[in-house]
Amino acid sequence: MEGVKSRVVALTIDCGEPPEKRMETMIRENPVVVFSRRSCCMCHVIKRLLATVGVHATVIELEEAEAAAASAVGMLPALFIGGKPIGGLEGLMALHLSGKLVPRLQEVGAYVN
C-alpha cells in the first residue's frame, strides 16, 4: 500500500494482559481501529478506503492463529470507530455511500478538513 500510512500494532506484547483485554483497550483508546489479516483482500480495501478519505487508522494485523482466537472482535476484517463496532467492509461501505462516514470520523476526531 504505497503512500498509505497506518499504525500497525502487535498484540503479542509481554505485559501479562490477555489478547482479548488488549484488543478491548486498543478499541477504547484509538478513534479508528481495524483488525486485519495480511492475506485478506477485504481488509486491504478497508485500509485503502480509510487512507483515501484521509484517516490514519490503527491497524492490527493478526496472524492466522491470532485471527482464529480473536473472538473479541468477531469476524475479520473488523472496524471500530469511536469504540463502536462498524463491522467489516459492508458496514464501512454502507457508511461511506450514505454520506455518514466523514461526519462519524469527525465526531471521534479522526478526520480533520
BELQUILIN-V124186 format. One record per helix or strand of 2 or more residues. SS is the DSSP state (h for helix, s for strand). FROM is the first residue (numbers start at 1). TO is the last residue. If there is no record, write none. Layout:
BEGIN
<<SS & FROM & TO> <SS & FROM & TO>>
END
This chain:
BEGIN
<<s & 7 & 8> <h & 19 & 29> <s & 32 & 36> <h & 41 & 53> <s & 58 & 61> <h & 64 & 68> <s & 78 & 81> <s & 84 & 87> <h & 89 & 97> <h & 101 & 107>>
END
